[in-house]
Amino acid sequence: MKDSGKKAWGIGLLLFGLLYLVQKLNIVPDVIMAYILDMRNLPIAIGAVLLFSQRNRSVGIFLIVIGILLYLKDIIIWTRSLSDFLWPILLISAGLILIFTSKGKGK
């Protein structure tokens, strides 16, 4: 087994163990733990570990895309409610861009 493969397994086991310990100690409320331990997060978590530990990142990217597709229904609902805030966000962004990209006339 290559060194990067060992590292990926080690990170995965470490994260799984930490999540299991947090769940058993009831440190985090059950509502949040249910979201963290949602099976739709599994491809994203595995993909992120593979993305940062493997040379060939295509498998990691593929798993992350699969995880995002599993959340597609929630993303669509979230973006519908986000559209109410579109113009204020665009105006604030434009203002920040103008402020931070303007070249100040020094003293």
C-alpha positions as CSV (number, residue, x, y, z in Angstrom):
1,M,0.0,0.0,0.0
2,K,1.4,3.4,-0.9
3,D,2.1,6.0,1.7
4,S,-0.7,8.3,0.4
5,G,-3.2,5.3,0.7
6,K,-2.2,4.8,4.3
7,K,-2.6,8.5,4.9
8,A,-6.1,8.5,3.4
9,W,-7.2,5.5,5.5
10,G,-5.6,7.1,8.6
11,I,-7.5,10.3,8.1
12,G,-10.7,8.5,7.4
13,L,-10.4,6.3,10.6
14,L,-9.5,9.4,12.6
15,L,-12.5,11.3,11.5
16,F,-14.9,8.4,12.0
17,G,-13.5,7.8,15.5
18,L,-13.9,11.4,16.4
19,L,-17.4,11.6,15.2
20,Y,-18.3,8.4,17.0
21,L,-16.8,9.7,20.2
22,V,-18.6,13.0,19.9
23,Q,-21.9,11.1,19.4
24,K,-21.3,8.9,22.4
25,L,-20.4,11.8,24.7
26,N,-23.5,13.8,23.6
27,I,-21.3,16.9,23.1
28,V,-23.2,18.0,20.0
29,P,-27.1,18.1,19.9
30,D,-28.8,15.2,18.2
31,V,-30.2,17.5,15.5
32,I,-26.7,18.5,14.4
33,M,-25.3,15.0,14.7
34,A,-28.2,13.7,12.5
35,Y,-27.1,16.2,9.8
36,I,-23.4,15.4,10.2
37,L,-24.0,11.6,10.0
38,D,-26.4,11.9,7.0
39,M,-25.5,9.3,4.4
40,R,-25.5,12.0,1.7
41,N,-22.4,13.5,3.4
42,L,-20.4,10.2,3.0
43,P,-19.4,10.7,-0.7
44,I,-18.4,14.3,0.1
45,A,-16.3,13.3,3.1
46,I,-14.6,10.4,1.3
47,G,-14.0,12.5,-1.8
48,A,-12.4,15.3,0.3
49,V,-10.0,12.9,1.9
50,L,-9.1,11.4,-1.4
51,L,-8.8,14.8,-3.0
52,F,-6.2,15.9,-0.6
53,S,-4.3,12.6,-0.1
54,Q,-4.1,11.1,-3.6
55,R,-2.1,12.2,-6.6
56,N,-5.0,11.3,-8.9
57,R,-7.7,13.6,-7.8
58,S,-10.3,12.5,-10.3
59,V,-11.9,10.0,-7.9
60,G,-12.2,12.6,-5.1
61,I,-13.7,15.1,-7.5
62,F,-16.2,12.5,-8.8
63,L,-17.3,11.5,-5.2
64,I,-17.8,15.2,-4.3
65,V,-19.9,15.8,-7.4
66,I,-22.0,12.7,-6.5
67,G,-22.5,14.1,-3.0
68,I,-23.5,17.5,-4.3
69,L,-26.0,15.8,-6.7
70,L,-27.5,14.0,-3.7
71,Y,-28.2,17.4,-2.1
72,L,-29.6,18.9,-5.4
73,K,-33.2,19.0,-4.1
74,D,-32.1,20.9,-1.0
75,I,-29.9,23.2,-3.1
76,I,-32.8,24.2,-5.3
77,I,-35.0,25.0,-2.4
78,W,-32.2,27.1,-0.8
79,T,-31.5,29.0,-4.0
80,R,-35.3,29.9,-4.3
81,S,-35.2,31.5,-0.9
82,L,-31.8,33.1,-1.7
83,S,-33.3,34.8,-4.8
84,D,-35.2,37.2,-2.4
85,F,-31.8,38.5,-1.3
86,L,-30.2,38.6,-4.7
87,W,-30.3,42.4,-5.4
88,P,-29.1,43.4,-1.9
89,I,-26.2,41.0,-2.2
90,L,-25.3,42.2,-5.6
91,L,-25.4,45.9,-4.5
92,I,-23.3,45.1,-1.4
93,S,-20.8,43.1,-3.5
94,A,-20.5,45.9,-6.1
95,G,-20.0,48.5,-3.3
96,L,-17.2,46.3,-1.7
97,I,-15.6,45.8,-5.1
98,L,-15.6,49.6,-5.7
99,I,-14.2,50.3,-2.3
100,F,-11.4,47.8,-2.3
101,T,-10.3,48.2,-5.9
102,S,-10.2,52.0,-5.9
103,K,-6.8,53.4,-5.9
104,G,-6.5,55.9,-3.1
105,K,-4.7,59.2,-3.9
106,G,-2.1,59.0,-1.2
107,K,-1.1,61.9,1.1
